Amino acid sequence: MFEVTQQPQPALAGAMQSSQLLIIDLLRHAVRRHPQQQIVSRRLEGDIHRYSYADCYGRSCQLAHALTKLGVQPGERVATLAWNTYRHLELYYAVAGIGAVLHTVNPRLFADQIRWILDDAEADWLFVDISFVGLLAEFADHLQSVKGIVMLCDNDYMPHDELAPIKLPIMTYEQLLAEQPQQYPWPIVHEDSAALLCYTSGTTGNPKGVLSSQRAMVLHAQATASKELLALDGDTVLLPVVAMYHAGAWGAPYAAPLAGCKLVLPGNGMSGAALQELIASEGVTVGLAVPTIWLTLHSYAQQQQCSLAPLQRVCVGGAASPLGLVKTYAEQYQIYWQPIWGMTETGPLACSAPPEPWLLALPAEQRYAIQTTAGRACFGVDMQIVDANGQALAHDGVSSGELRVRGPWIANSYYRRSDPDTFADGWLATGDIAVIDARGYMKVVDRKKDVIKSGGEWISSLEIENICSQHPAVHESCVFGVKHPKWDERPLLLIVAKPGKTIDSADIQQFLSDKIAKWWMPDAIVLVDSLPHTGTGKLIKNELRKQYENYLMENPS
């Protein structure tokens, strides 16, 4: 099923004890060192739930007993359709702890896509938040391998009427845990055993599964907590807004217990009001989310004229960091915008630009320039850029090529799929076009599929979007290539204005005129009410390309 590379053998073996790197030990470590540290969740039931790492461990043991009684075997997939809550966190540990595989599924996909993913993974059990019961009803009776469904609630909140037509056995989570022992004899599984299955959030074709091992996730957790990535410790109050169904919430469920953070889980409360309330009431110091979330939070704070204190850092990935937002968070809120980069295939985190003293001492414009990169690779991750022939290019900050990465938590294949072009020569080809400077700072200049090829030259859509983000009336922008009778492709710019602001194309052209090369100037600028996003906050450019592909042919200047 997977391509296996031959492992090197030691010339002389070290005389060390043999122990396995296991996910359950991250939570056991939290219980030993930080037993009373809090995990706070906004529940789907509407209230705020709080308990300790020690409580989380006891309930994870109860869940492990319950899963064992359900007949879940090592290697079997246990799927979730769930938000960021304490119950989902318990699944992260109990499922891996018994040697099974947690399979997180994006509930923002269409029902047919979810059904396809569950069938592809051959999931055995499905755990579902009550907010997704309507979605569940669309596909539950068409699943090929799922044996039963567990609703993540107690009997008082069980949506019996909506679940009645579903033929599969259904029970409640709290019913499942009731009267189970709060200790469990965790098996010592091999550290290379599969533990977490996440599917890519690609917007074309069927998603691809990325199957991470116990070892990979423990090493990733250590890197994530380190100062080279998220710099977490016992004083950190961490709010992962990025969903636990998407790339493992960027490793937060594993790194937070390791570091002893207070963990604040937002449930389905993604609005500016809901996030600001949690930040203020729980003392959040570090948040994890895509730029769209931080744009939403800023808009709310502006409208309500409220503070974002005590937030100190926002760690931002999933899309390029717009310079306008970097400046806004620094100058209006004194919050450090920390870029991170990764993919589902990379664990997911691979590099970051944390607030190091020398960086904070730089003049603002120099610091902002670094904060709009993706940062530097952490220990364990190697990066290179290559040309169309696969030849490595210089890390000079100028040469651009496809970014390739490798390391102990980087995928070497997709689940049950062969993709030799993506996994070649021991590297993962990311599909990002990037530059790397002499200090190791990497900047994605575009996706390979999004680069605009105009007259044989490349135009970076991300660079134009980044500049547009600095215009005081621009809420959001999107640039992509469309057909042109002479130049093959030319850039089209879509603009969403901020609430209460008026904007016209001439104003945007004037704003861009001294900031980009003349031949980069979009051939047309279209004002729109909104832009489409994926469930993880990324712009859906392929839909826009289809919608506007003939725009310049039909509207010649």
GUMARLO-649686 format. One record per residue (C-alpha): y, z, x; residue in one letter. Coordinates in steps of 0.2 Angstrom, whole numbers, plus 2048, in hexadecimal, padded with zeros to 3 digits. Example, Ala and Ser with C-alpha at 12.3 -4.5 7.8 and 13.67 -1.06 7.14 Angstrom:
2
7EA82783EA/7FB824844S/
This chain:
557
800800800M/80C80480EF/80E7FC81FE/80880882CV/80F80883ET/80580F84CQ/80B820851Q/80D824864P/80183086CQ/80783E878P/80383D88AA/80185088AL/802859879A/80D868878G/805879874A/80F87C864M/809883853Q/806875846S/80F878836S/81586C828Q/826868823L/82586B810L/83286B802I/82D87B7FAI/83188480AD/844880808L/84488A7F8L/839898800R/84689980EH/85489B801A/84A8A97F9V/8488B280AR/85A8B0810R/8658AD800H/85A8B47F2P/8698B97E7Q/8748A97EAQ/8788A17D9Q/8738917D1I/87F88D7C3V/87B8807B6S/8848787A7R/87687779BR/87386978FL/873877782E/885879785G/88688A78ED/88788F7A1I/8778957A9H/87689E7B9R/8688A67C3Y/8638A97D5S/8598A07E2Y/84C8AD7E0A/84C8AA7CDD/84A8977D0C/83B89A7DCY/8328A57CEG/8348987C1R/82F88A7CDS/81F8947D0C/81D8957BDQ/81F8827BCL/81387F7CAA/8068897C0H/80A87F7B0A/80986E7B9L/7F88737C0T/7F28787AFK/7F88677A9L/7EC85F7B6G/7FA8587C1V/7F18537D2Q/7F88517E3P/80183F7E4G/80383D7D2E/8148397CBR/81E8457C0V/82D83C7B9A/83E8437B3T/84C83D7A8L/85884B7ABA/8698507B0W/86E85C7BEN/86886D7B8T/85D87C7BDY/84E8757B4R/84F8657BEH/85186F7CEL/8418787CAE/8388687C8L/83E8627D9Y/8358717E1Y/8268747D6A/8208627D5V/82185F7E8A/81A8717EBG/80A86C7E3I/80985C7EDG/80E8517DFA/81C8447DEV/82D8477D5L/8328377CDH/8448377C8T/84982A7BCV/85B8247B8N/85E8277A5P/86D81B7A5R/86280C7A7L/85C802798F/84C80878FA/8427F9794D/8477FC7A7Q/84280F7A5I/83180A79ER/82F7FD7ACW/83380A7B9I/8278187B2L/81980B7B0D/81C8057C2D/81B8167C9A/80C81B7BEE/81482B7B9A/8098387B1D/8158447A9W/8278427A3L/8348507A2F/84384B798V/854853794D/858855781I/86784A783S/85B83B786F/85083D777V/85782E76FG/85482377EL/84282B780L/83E82576EA/841813773E/833812780F/828821780A/81A819776D/81980A781H/816814791L/80680F79AQ/80281F7A4S/80C82E79EV/80083B797K/80E84678FG/82084A78DI/82985B791V/83A85E78AM/845868795L/84A875788C/84388477ED/83C88376DN/84D887765D/85487776CY/84586C769M/84A85C760P/83B85B755H/84184E748D/846842756E/83684475FL/82A843750A/827830751P/821831763I/80E831765K/80D839776L/80A84C778P/81B855779I/81F86777EM/82E871783T/831876795Y/833889791E/823889787Q/81B881797L/82188F7A2L/81E89E796A/8138AB79DE/80F8A27ADQ/80E8AC7BDP/81E8AD7C8Q/8148AA7D8Q/80A89B7DDY/7FE8987ECP/8078887F2W/7FB87C7FBP/7FF87780DI/80086480AV/802857818H/81585581CE/81384281AD/80D844808S/81983B7FBA/8258477F3A/83383E7EAL/83482D7E2L/8458257DEC/8488137D9Y/85780A7E0T/8668077D4S/8677F57D8G/86F7EB7CAT/8657DB7CCT/8527DA7C9G/8467E87C7N/84A7F87D1P/83F7FC7E0K/83780D7E3G/83B8177F3V/82D8247F6L/833832802S/82783E80AS/82885180CQ/82D85081ER/83A84381BA/84384E80EM/84285E818V/84A855827L/85784D81CH/85B85E815A/85E865826Q/86985682BA/87285781AT/87686A81CA/87C86782ES/88E864834K/88B852837E/88884F825L/88D85B817L/89086B821A/889877815L/88788A817D/88589A80DG/898899809D/897888802T/8988867EFV/8908757ECL/89386A7DDL/88885B7DDP/88F84F7D0V/8848417D6V/8758417CBA/8648497D0M/85C8397C9Y/86682F7D5H/86082F7E8A/85B8417E6G/86D8477E3A/8718427F5W/8658507FBG/86E85E7F3A/85F8667EAP/8578687FBY/86686B807A/86E8797FCA/8608857FCP/85D88280FL/870886812A/871894805G/87F88C7FBC/8848917EAK/87E8827E0L/88887C7D0V/87F86F7C6L/88A8667B9P/87D8617ACG/8848527A3N/8968587A5G/89D8497AFM/8AE8497A7S/8BE84E7B0G/8C085E7A5A/8AE8637A7A/8AE8627BAL/8BF86A7BCQ/8B98797B1E/8AA87B7BDL/8B48797CCI/8C08877C7A/8B48937BFS/8A68927CCE/8B18907DBG/8AA8807E1V/8AF87B7F3T/8A586B7F6V/8A185D7E9G/89684E7EBL/89A83E7E0A/89E82C7E0V/8B08277E1P/8B18237CET/8AE8367CBI/8BC83B7D6W/8C782F7CEL/8C38367BDT/8C68487C3L/8D78437CBH/8DC83A7BBS/8D884A7B0Y/8E18557BDA/8F084A7BCQ/8F08497A9Q/8EE85C7A7Q/8F88617B6Q/8EB86C7BCC/8E48717CDS/8D486D7D5L/8D387D7DFA/8C98847E8P/8C18727EBL/8C286F7FEQ/8B885F801R/8B28517F6V/8A38487FEC/8A38367F8V/8968287F9G/88E81B7EFG/89E80F7F1A/8AB80C7FEA/8B981A7FFS/8C98137F8P/8D8817803L/8E381B7F4G/8D78297EFL/8D5830800V/8E8832801K/8E98397F0T/8DC8477F3Y/8E484B804A/8F684B7FEE/8F68517ECQ/8E785D7EDY/8E5861800Q/8D385D7FEI/8C985480CY/8C1843806W/8B1843810Q/8A8832810P/895831811I/88A822811W/87881F80DG/86C817801M/85D81C7F7T/853814805E/85C81F812T/85783080BG/86582E806P/872834812L/87482D823A/88682F829C/896838825S/8A783C82BA/8A984F829P/8BA85882CP/8B885B83FE/8C7864847P/8CC855852W/8CC84A843L/8D7856838L/8E3856847A/8E6843846L/8F583C83EP/8F283982BA/8F082682CE/8E482783BQ/8DA834831R/8DA82A821Y/8D381B82BA/8C4825830I/8C282C81FQ/8C081A818T/8B2817823T/8A081C81FA/8A082982EG/89482A83CR/88182B83CA/87A83C83DC/86C842849F/85C838845G/86482983FV/866819849D/87280B843M/8757F9849Q/87E7EA842I/8767D9844V/87B7C7842D/8727BA837A/8657B8845N/8617CA846G/86A7CC856Q/8737DD859A/8867DC85AL/8927E7864A/8987F785DH/8AA7F2860D/8B27F584FG/8B57E384DV/8A47DA84CS/89C7DA83BS/88A7D8836G/87C7DE82BE/87A7F182DL/8687F6832R/862809833V/853812838R/84E824839G/841832833P/847831820W/84A81F81FI/83E815815A/83280981DN/82D80080DS/82F8007FBY/8238087EFY/8147FC7EDR/81F7ED7F2R/8207E2801S/8327DE807D/8307D8819P/8427D281AD/8497E3816T/83D7ED821F/83D7E3831A/83A7E8843D/83A7FA83FG/84B7FA837W/8517FA825L/85D7EC821A/86A7F4815T/8727E480EG/8837EC813D/88F7E281FI/8967EE82BA/8A07F183BV/89D800847I/8AA806853D/8A880D865A/8A881E85ER/89A81B852G/8A481A842Y/89C80D836M/8A6804828K/89E7FA81BV/8A97EA819V/89F7E380AD/88E7E2803R/8857D2809K/8847CC7F8K/8967CF7F4D/89E7C7803V/8A97B97FEI/8A57A9807K/8B579F807S/8B578F811G/8A979581DG/8B27A5820E/8AF7B7819W/8BA7C180EI/8B77D480CS/8B87D87F9S/8B87EB7FEL/8C77E9809E/8D17E17FBI/8CC7EF7EFE/8D07FC7FCN/8E27F67FDI/8E47F47EAC/8DF8067E8S/8EF80B7F1Q/8FA8037E4H/9028107D9P/8FE8087C8A/8EC8027CCV/8DE80D7C5H/8D08027CBE/8CD7F17D2S/8BE7E57D5C/8BE7D67E0V/8B07C87E1F/8AD7B67E5G/8AE7A97D7V/8AB7967D8K/8B978B7E0H/8B97787E0P/8BF7777F3K/8BA7877FBW/8A978B7F3D/8AF79D7EFE/8C07A57EDR/8C47B87E9P/8C87BD7D7L/8D07CE7D5L/8CE7D87C5L/8DA7E77C2I/8DA7F67B7V/8EB7FE7B5A/8ED8117B5K/8F08187A4P/90381679FG/90680A7ADK/90A7F77ABT/9067EB7B9I/9067D87BCD/8FE7CC7C8S/90E7C87D1A/9107DA7D5D/8FF7DC7DCI/9017CB7E6Q/9117D27EEQ/9087E37F2F/8FA7DA7FAL/9047CD803S/9087D6813D/8F77E0814K/8EA7D2814I/8E97C081CA/8F07B3811K/8E07AA80EW/8D87BA808W/8E57BB7F9M/8DB7BA7E9P/8DD7AA7E0D/8DF7B37CFA/8E37C57CAI/8DD7CA7B9V/8E27DA7B0L/8D37E27A6V/8D17F179CD/8C27F87A5S/8B57F37B2L/8A27F57B0P/8988027BAH/8868067BDT/8808177B8G/88481D7CAT/8968187C9G/8958077D3K/89E7F87CDL/8927EB7C5I/8997DC7CEK/88A7D07CAN/88F7D17B7E/8A17CE7BBL/89C7BF7C6R/8927B77B8K/8A07BA7ACQ/8AE7B37B7Y/8A47A77C2E/8AE7987BBN/8BF7A07B9Y/8C87977C6L/8BF7867C1M/8C67897AFE/8D67907B4N/8DC7867C3P/8ED78D7CBS/
